């Protein structure tokens, strides 16, 4: 009898969890949630939906104009970085609103971000920027245009029809960190500071850029972003592989994580892997990164390790 009661209790617990999960899914879809990472087949199936806006992040607009995924609009990498800023302040809200409006992206659009080349971290930086400006209906195309082309999917030279919009951003600073925030949490055991540069940059043996100092933020652990997060074809690694890599370094889900690199770009890639693939609840991108920290005029206040 006691055994039957235990089985019955287990059944009701399982049923409750299932109903809670189903309710969560319903609420998510009711709030307009979308998958953060979408596959090429999904985009092919949804290409003509009215709310889809494809944002192509690239360096050479002439190449984009010659061939691109149908319906795409172009944002230059330099302009993207101008929208993000140097990290001393949050990304400029007014500039972002103006760019989205010019590109015909409104607040209700499901933005799918694509990149021109395999492995480039700029598209995922644009994803982070959209989140930082409060746009929740945004997805990243896994493998980007390279994967799309390799699968012989449709490309065009026809420009997208753009109707200017009136975009209003609602910034979400929970994904942003500045130097002051990093400094305040350097010794916080509940915070993991994650340097996602190469090991030679982390050690100070090789410096990218013209920083006054080399090395890393004291206490930061090192996991090189692209080889840790991405396969050779530019797609993201499985959640199982990602979890193993970060757990081995003590970067666990119970901690707040602050990612940084040289300028917040590779850091955005790791932000995406942790926040949107592994589901870490609290991940921030220190956009200023070593480009700012290493050039701080008060090295005693903002120390470095090698």
C-alpha positions as MATLAB code, in Angstrom:
seq = 'XXXXXXXXXXXXXXXXXXXXXXXXXXXXXXXXXXXXXXXXXXXXXXXXXXXXXXXXXXXXXXXXXXXXXXXXXXXXXXXXXXXXXXXXXXXXXXXXXXXXXXXXXXXXXXXXXXXXXXXXXXXXXXXXXXXXXXXXXXXXXXXXXXXXXXXXXXXXXXXXXXXXXXXXXXXXXXXXXXXXXXXXXXXXXXXXXXXXXXXXXXXXXXXXXXXXXXXXXXXXXXXXXXXXXXXXXXXXXXXXXXXXXXXXXXXXXXXXXXXXXXXXXXXXXXXXXXXXXXXXXXXXXXXXXXXXXXXXXXXXXXXXXX';
ca = [
       0.000    0.000    0.000;
       2.832    2.361    0.951;
       4.580    1.561   -2.336;
       1.385    2.368   -4.293;
       1.093    5.710   -2.505;
       4.677    6.556   -3.439;
       3.984    5.708   -7.092;
       0.829    7.812   -7.041;
       2.687   10.754   -5.494;
       5.446   10.460   -8.093;
       2.819   10.435  -10.855;
       1.206   13.653   -9.610;
       4.589   15.371   -9.211;
       5.487   14.424  -12.790;
       2.114   15.641  -14.034;
       2.534   18.931  -12.190;
       5.984   19.491  -13.684;
       4.700   18.679  -17.161;
       1.798   21.090  -16.836;
       4.117   23.796  -15.479;
       6.471   23.305  -18.397;
       3.595   23.445  -20.874;
       2.305   26.583  -19.188;
       5.761   28.124  -19.451;
       5.870   27.383  -23.181;
       2.415   28.912  -23.604;
       3.462   32.052  -21.752;
       6.640   32.294  -23.799;
       4.776   32.137  -27.087;
       2.104   34.481  -25.757;
       4.867   37.012  -25.063;
       6.182   36.703  -28.606;
       9.311   34.740  -27.695;
      11.369   33.374  -30.573;
      14.237   30.903  -30.785;
      17.578   32.715  -30.335;
      19.355   30.342  -32.738;
      17.623   29.252  -35.957;
      18.736   26.853  -38.665;
      18.889   27.470  -42.406;
      15.892   25.221  -43.037;
      13.799   27.226  -40.585;
      14.703   30.468  -42.360;
      13.952   28.943  -45.764;
      10.521   27.875  -44.481;
       9.774   31.292  -42.961;
      11.440   33.565  -45.499;
       8.221   35.110  -46.779;
       6.521   35.739  -43.442;
       5.521   39.373  -43.123;
       7.108   39.958  -39.720;
      10.547   38.565  -40.688;
      13.337   41.101  -41.220;
      16.750   39.727  -42.185;
      19.637   41.896  -41.022;
      22.894   41.147  -42.840;
      26.048   42.248  -41.012;
      28.959   42.649  -43.412;
      32.004   44.664  -44.432;
      31.634   45.133  -48.207;
      28.250   46.417  -49.329;
      28.999   45.781  -53.014;
      29.354   42.066  -52.285;
      26.047   42.147  -50.426;
      24.327   43.990  -53.289;
      25.514   41.344  -55.772;
      24.156   38.373  -53.806;
      22.309   38.041  -50.531;
      19.480   36.107  -48.892;
      16.187   37.463  -50.304;
      14.715   40.266  -48.227;
      17.966   41.107  -46.417;
      18.968   44.627  -45.443;
      22.610   45.581  -44.893;
      24.418   47.001  -41.879;
      28.126   47.701  -42.164;
      30.417   46.352  -39.439;
      31.832   49.838  -38.845;
      28.351   51.274  -38.365;
      27.492   48.403  -36.018;
      30.506   49.164  -33.840;
      29.570   52.847  -33.892;
      26.165   51.916  -32.460;
      27.786   49.880  -29.690;
      30.283   52.571  -28.709;
      33.488   52.232  -26.712;
      31.873   50.721  -23.622;
      32.354   53.696  -21.324;
      28.608   54.236  -21.627;
      25.723   51.970  -22.726;
      25.031   51.815  -26.488;
      23.474   54.985  -27.870;
      19.678   54.629  -27.838;
      18.928   57.435  -30.316;
      21.486   56.213  -32.870;
      20.106   52.691  -32.645;
      16.538   53.907  -33.107;
      17.568   55.916  -36.148;
      19.350   52.967  -37.736;
      16.480   50.555  -37.171;
      13.989   53.080  -38.540;
      16.121   53.667  -41.648;
      16.375   49.923  -42.279;
      12.597   49.495  -42.001;
      12.765   47.432  -38.807;
       9.905   48.147  -36.427;
       9.338   47.059  -32.835;
       7.157   44.104  -33.818;
       9.598   42.644  -36.359;
      11.225   39.261  -35.863;
      14.814   40.166  -36.743;
      16.995   37.335  -38.063;
      20.664   38.294  -38.044;
      23.006   36.758  -40.607;
      26.721   37.133  -41.269;
      28.726   37.129  -44.455;
      31.512   34.779  -43.380;
      31.920   31.640  -41.302;
      33.127   32.233  -37.784;
      32.883   36.040  -37.760;
      31.632   37.259  -34.378;
      30.052   40.484  -35.679;
      26.558   39.059  -36.341;
      26.338   37.777  -32.777;
      27.507   41.214  -31.617;
      24.505   42.664  -33.447;
      22.328   40.101  -31.662;
      23.703   41.306  -28.312;
      23.052   44.915  -29.318;
      19.420   44.129  -30.179;
      19.003   42.555  -26.745;
      20.723   45.489  -25.058;
      18.196   47.801  -26.742;
      15.292   45.653  -25.550;
      14.356   43.914  -28.819;
      13.368   40.393  -27.777;
      12.191   39.031  -31.123;
      15.658   38.449  -32.522;
      17.358   35.294  -33.790;
      20.798   34.395  -35.117;
      21.190   32.203  -38.217;
      23.365   29.232  -37.264;
      26.268   28.991  -39.727;
      25.306   32.234  -41.442;
      25.300   32.912  -45.170;
      28.190   30.480  -45.706;
      26.050   27.541  -44.599;
      23.096   28.892  -46.585;
      25.184   29.082  -49.790;
      26.799   25.678  -49.220;
      23.308   24.190  -49.148;
      22.518   25.793  -52.532;
      19.711   27.888  -51.108;
      18.205   30.904  -52.834;
      20.299   34.048  -53.250;
      19.389   37.259  -55.066;
      20.760   40.590  -56.202;
      17.395   42.288  -55.856;
      17.315   44.957  -53.117;
      14.785   44.569  -50.340;
      11.793   46.850  -50.320;
      12.373   49.100  -47.317;
       9.618   51.164  -45.766;
      11.036   53.464  -43.096;
       9.652   52.780  -39.624;
       9.482   54.609  -36.322;
      11.483   52.443  -33.947;
      11.444   52.997  -30.172;
      14.099   51.215  -28.106;
      13.623   50.072  -24.499;
      17.203   49.450  -23.308;
      17.923   46.434  -21.112;
      21.125   47.160  -19.181;
      21.086   43.745  -17.500;
      23.302   42.501  -20.358;
      25.783   45.406  -20.145;
      28.758   45.951  -17.841;
      31.183   48.850  -17.614;
      34.603   49.156  -15.950;
      33.113   50.418  -12.684;
      30.836   47.378  -12.471;
      33.696   44.986  -13.211;
      35.882   46.659  -10.585;
      33.138   46.340   -7.967;
      32.796   42.598   -8.662;
      36.419   41.504   -9.142;
      36.488   39.748   -5.766;
      32.856   38.680   -5.681;
      32.766   34.856   -5.391;
      29.321   34.833   -7.002;
      30.666   36.477  -10.168;
      32.868   34.847  -12.810;
      34.906   37.236  -14.954;
      35.632   35.515  -18.248;
      38.418   36.641  -20.585;
      37.533   35.202  -24.001;
      40.672   36.322  -25.854;
      43.414   33.960  -26.954;
      45.762   32.619  -24.300;
      48.628   34.768  -25.627;
      46.540   37.935  -25.198;
      45.428   36.794  -21.751;
      49.017   36.197  -20.634;
      50.238   39.448  -22.143;
      52.613   37.691  -24.537;
      50.822   39.105  -27.572;
      48.716   42.254  -27.651;
      46.047   43.083  -30.215;
      45.678   46.802  -30.623;
      47.778   49.521  -29.025;
      46.939   49.071  -25.352;
      49.157   50.783  -22.815;
      49.177   47.629  -20.698;
      48.996   43.916  -21.470;
      47.667   41.021  -19.426;
      44.209   40.440  -17.989;
      41.791   41.566  -15.305;
      42.816   40.004  -11.972;
      40.885   36.851  -11.197;
      39.582   36.404  -14.749;
      39.561   32.908  -16.204;
      40.467   32.343  -19.849;
      38.440   30.511  -22.506;
      39.109   31.525  -26.119;
      35.700   32.394  -27.552;
      35.593   30.996  -31.097;
      37.305   27.607  -30.589;
      35.328   27.100  -27.380;
      31.916   28.006  -28.796;
      32.018   27.250  -32.516;
      32.649   24.361  -34.849;
      35.009   24.749  -37.805;
      32.071   25.612  -40.074;
      31.018   28.514  -37.851;
      27.974   26.793  -36.324;
      27.655   26.658  -32.557;
      28.752   23.577  -30.662;
      26.221   21.427  -28.830;
      24.957   22.454  -25.407;
      26.617   19.338  -23.969;
      30.052   20.322  -25.304;
      29.641   23.938  -24.243;
      28.536   22.986  -20.743;
      31.554   20.721  -20.284;
      33.985   23.432  -21.418;
      32.642   26.111  -19.097;
      32.083   23.841  -16.093;
      35.717   22.727  -16.320;
      36.739   26.354  -15.749;
      34.293   26.901  -12.892;
      32.002   29.101  -14.979;
      28.760   27.621  -13.715;
      25.105   28.535  -14.022;
      24.778   29.649  -10.403;
      27.178   32.549  -10.999;
      26.762   35.860  -12.728;
      29.183   35.934  -15.678;
      30.929   38.999  -17.104;
      32.541   38.375  -20.494;
      35.228   40.560  -22.050;
      37.746   40.526  -24.912;
      39.436   43.452  -26.688;
      36.328   45.384  -27.702;
      33.174   43.454  -26.735;
      32.868   41.483  -30.002;
      34.242   38.051  -29.118;
      32.717   38.629  -25.684;
      29.284   38.845  -27.350;
      29.850   35.410  -28.876;
      30.451   33.910  -25.429;
      27.515   35.887  -24.022;
      25.316   34.195  -26.634;
      26.630   30.693  -25.884;
      26.096   31.081  -22.144;
      22.857   33.050  -22.110;
      20.982   31.742  -25.131;
      22.251   28.192  -25.620;
      23.049   27.100  -22.055;
      20.425   29.308  -20.397;
      22.682   31.020  -17.847;
      20.376   33.535  -16.141;
      22.767   36.454  -15.698;
      25.417   37.193  -18.335;
      26.872   40.622  -19.070;
      29.162   41.843  -21.842;
      31.858   44.247  -20.669;
      31.897   46.120  -23.960;
      34.876   48.322  -23.125;
      36.876   45.151  -22.489;
      40.666   45.180  -22.481;
      40.733   48.008  -25.014;
      39.388   50.257  -22.258;
      40.708   48.546  -19.113;
      44.262   48.292  -20.448;
      44.290   52.016  -21.250;
      42.864   53.265  -17.956;
      44.810   56.241  -16.659;
      44.721   54.906  -13.108;
      46.410   51.465  -13.269;
      46.513   51.214   -9.488;
      42.713   51.373   -9.392;
      42.246   49.193  -12.458;
      44.960   46.542  -11.999;
      46.295   43.987  -14.460;
      47.759   40.506  -14.062;
      50.042   38.497  -16.347;
];
